[in-house]
Amino acid sequence: MQEFLNREITAHVADIKSLDPPPDRVVGALTIGEFSWGTFMRTLGDYSAFASTDTIAGHNVPQMIGKMAQIELSRGGKTWARL
């Protein structure tokens, strides 16, 4: 299971070239709507703890989560509050 999660999370994070401006899609999935950056932030945080790492695909996870929270807030999203 850990190998599967590592492969999938790494692929998604690697597809994010920049969060300024944020991409409209990650691995083909829209990054807008009810389940968007806020949901992905939760996934990154949980996976980071599970895998005992702060770096995924060369990206600093806590920094990414902070930037994603700013994106969610600017778009009026509420899912970030689940963190």
C-alpha positions in Angstrom: 0.0 0.0 0.0 2.8 2.5 0.8 4.3 2.0 -2.6 1.0 2.7 -4.3 0.4 5.8 -2.2 4.0 7.0 -2.8 3.6 6.6 -6.5 0.2 8.4 -6.7 1.0 11.3 -4.4 4.4 11.8 -6.0 2.8 11.9 -9.5 0.2 14.5 -8.4 2.8 16.7 -6.6 5.2 16.5 -9.5 2.5 17.7 -11.8 2.3 21.0 -9.8 4.9 23.2 -11.5 3.9 26.3 -9.6 1.2 27.5 -7.2 1.7 31.1 -8.4 -0.4 31.1 -10.4 -2.1 27.8 -9.4 -2.7 25.3 -12.2 -6.3 24.8 -13.4 -5.7 21.0 -13.4 -3.5 18.5 -11.7 -3.1 15.2 -13.5 -6.1 16.1 -15.5 -8.4 16.8 -12.5 -9.9 20.3 -12.0 -8.5 22.3 -9.1 -11.8 24.2 -8.5 -15.0 23.3 -6.8 -15.9 21.9 -3.5 -13.1 19.3 -3.4 -10.1 21.1 -4.6 -7.0 22.5 -2.9 -8.4 22.1 0.5 -9.0 18.4 0.1 -5.6 17.9 -1.5 -3.9 19.8 1.4 -5.4 17.3 3.8 -4.1 14.4 1.7 -0.6 15.9 1.6 -0.6 16.4 5.4 -1.7 12.9 6.1 0.6 11.3 3.6 3.6 13.4 4.9 2.9 12.2 8.4 2.4 8.6 7.2 5.6 8.5 5.2 7.6 10.6 7.8 8.7 13.1 5.2 8.4 16.9 4.6 9.4 16.6 1.0 7.5 15.1 -1.9 8.7 15.2 -5.5 11.2 17.9 -4.5 8.6 20.1 -3.0 8.5 21.2 0.7 5.1 19.9 1.9 4.5 22.5 4.7 5.2 25.3 2.3 2.9 23.8 -0.3 0.1 23.4 2.2 0.5 27.1 3.3 0.3 28.3 -0.3 -2.7 26.0 -1.1 -4.5 27.5 2.0 -4.0 31.0 0.6 -5.4 29.8 -2.7 -8.4 28.3 -1.0 -9.1 31.3 1.1 -8.9 33.7 -1.9 -11.5 31.6 -3.7 -13.8 31.4 -0.7 -13.1 27.7 0.0 -13.8 26.1 3.3 -12.3 22.7 3.0 -8.9 23.9 4.3 -10.5 24.2 7.8 -10.6 20.4 8.1 -6.8 20.5 8.7 
